């Protein structure tokens, strides 16, 4: 097809096709990630892990956690871990509810094992609260490791010893657990989040283990050796909304390895509304934008001391951070190509969506079997994860004749003008889907809006929701909007 064009037209078409290929980098990276995932069976840290029970100081930042702090403490006290080697420090960030009373009662009930640390002036953010606890825990020579967790999470009884076994290797500075969605009263959104966590943790972090660099230690369950914390100054970095990721980076830059332990399961309560999820993920996304600038000297600059500067890690980081931009580039290039040469545009469109269909099927089938509980409860959300619109486009790319038959069967026509309009909708589906989930957030607050918000999410896709939040993070950072830490409301919905 290209051979029949003039040289200048050929040049434009080639540039547009290259733009589309660049725009599909996130899909390509996902495919590469899942192709390397089986290597975790052979390239992992278990060969250097061993039974190891260091003295662990657990630090729990708490602000108005009265509904969840009691069960969290009790579950920690029931862990399969030597009692004399576990101490719990609850850092009360000037709570105004019954959190202080609950923690003091637990401390009186378990003297020497539970301690209440009160900050009279709070509200400075999670990192400052954690640092208050670290100052006290690290001042005691007894502390050999520190477990940082959230007040609402529930550890499986064997989770801590599965984490600590990796610290038997002195080259390991930090270990993170698998945070699984664990709400009793699941709704469509928490089921989507459950699928997301399988993909983003059980799958992606296994791949990061293989590549030798972890992007982020889960804020709700991260275990540090004392040496790792002392190497980064004994404090959690402040001044960013992504203190977990910055801590992860700093430890690895100081020469110690971070490891993901997929069999250490920690259940967490997740948002049940799009608006609550948006606020939580906006904080994470803005933090990642901030860190991209902070570590600008690091990207794509390999070092013998760590893998954070490797090409594979940089590709994974930027394909997630810039995913909305990639989608917009691909959509724009496809529309321009449609105007210049519709036959080539159709060929590229079909190639792109057939590739997406293959990667979606492989990655989702591989992911859901990694956590059978989520697979059983959220199989509908696993199918609908890319959204009904994207599934239809995959089907059209695979079976274009079926679309024509469907339109004709419904009494429609397929003249050139109609085909052009349909093509525009198909090629611009990425940006359209992001606008759709933005609308879902707006209508959710209206009477009966939750139904329509859910319907829009199933049509547009959960991935488009995350992309829309990322776009919002670009806007907020560009406008230098307020970056104060907003706590995600938790009410104790986790199965214990």
Buried (B, 14 or more C-beta within 10 A) or exposed (E): EEEEBEEEEBEBBEEBBEBBBBBBBBBBBBBBBBEBBEBBEEBBBEEBBEEBBBBBBBBBBBBBBBBBBBBBBBBBBEBEBEEEBBBBBBBBBBBEBBBBEBBBBBBEEBEEBBBBBBBEEBEBBBBBBBBBBBEBBBEEEEBBBBBBBBBBBBBBEBBBBBBBBBBBBEEBBBBBBBBBBBBEEBEBBBBBBBBBBBBBBBBBBBBBBBBBBBBBBBBBBBBBBBBBBEBBEBBBBBEBBBBBBBBBBBBBBBEBBBBBBBEBBBBBBBBBBBBBBBBBBBBBBBBBBBBBEBBEEBBEEEEEEBBBBBEBBBBBBBBBBBBBBBBBBBBBBBBBBBEBBBEBBBBBBBBBBEBBBBBBEBBBEBBBEBBEBBBEBBBEBBBBBBBBBBBBBBBBBEEEEEBBEEBEEEEEEEEEEEBEEBBBEBBBBBBBBBEBBBBBBBBBEEEEBBEBBBBBBBBBBBBBBBBBBBBBBBEBBEEEEEBEBBBBBBEBBBEE
